[in-house]
Amino acid sequence: MLSRNLTRNASTRVPRVPFLALASSLAFLPLVGVSATREADLPPGTYRLQSARIVDAQGFGQPMTAATIFIPAGWTTSGGYLWQINNTGCGKNGSRFEWRATSPDGSQSIEIIPEETWTGHNLPMPPMQQSCPNVTITNAKDYLQWYVQRNRPGARILDYRARPEYVESMQAMNRSDTSVGGELRSWVEGGEVLVGYTADGRDMRETIGIPLLFMLNRMQGVYPGEIREFLTISAMPGFAVRAPHGQLDFKLSETIRRSIKTDPTWSARMAEHNNKMGQIAAKGAADRHAIRMDTIRQVGEMNTRAYNDRMAASDRSHEQFVQSIRGVQTYSDPSANERIELPNTHDNVWRLNDGTFILTDDANFAPGRDLGQDGRRLEVAR
């Protein structure tokens, strides 16, 4: 199992991340009055986190916060939500999350993996006539293996586990629609791999998790009994965490992954944008399909539903951070009259005076004694 391999390949103690070695140039909360020695003495499984913004700098006329995420204090970030033209019809989507946070010494990182779209078919088409690879992968495990081959050359896959919670909110897309002319079937899967590789002379470990939507359109071919198949693979934003061998902390990875939250205003603008794009595509499909017979009409409707499913998946890829990919708890800070969402991975949560947060299972943790800084314990909101 992946969790056992993570225990075997990771340290039994929390990695001693040098949180104070670097100050971020972005609008992160400052670290004040904490000595590196005291930071290193945090109890095992105790994390000090700060809030960071993932910014869409281009999409709607002015920079907007697309999402927020909690990262280890002192880490720096790059990237955001990007809008780029992709006329190839495959690979990274034109609009996508592409973001990374990196530890001060550069040895550890957190990455939101960009959305991708791939297609496959069983047509007898020479390879030179295809602008994209003919991808016929139909499950999460094989897709993740292919992703590693493309993006982590030379990496060894050490383990795999299914992550059905990644796609829990998308179960309505597990369906099959049939007609006289064929069948449109769609299904969702989520998976995670543990890989090992060498980078800059260091033995590294990395977890990579991706939720996926598969859509298979099967229809009658030209000859009797001939079936043509067209497959579309939509990879939602994934999540990867890497660290040197012996320092990969799986609980920290889960804590950060669960903290991702899309901004409601930005999400509404994205939904409006995708709805307009869907209407344009649907009209184009209707214009192209001159309905002369019932079979053509039904196949055309299936293709339209397939496109609508892809657009819904695009919406879901943003809401994925709010729904199935998250596990959070709302806390109250009476002194600031504020309610705060934080990952539900720890029993005790503190807010320090510099604005950072401590998540710990140590009931005896005291910020004044352990960090030399005042703070207040947050209570679960009622």
Order of alpha helices (4+ residues) and beta strands (2+ residues): alpha-alpha-beta-beta-beta-beta-beta-beta-beta-alpha-beta-beta-beta-beta-beta-beta-alpha-beta-alpha-alpha-beta-beta-beta-beta-alpha-beta-beta
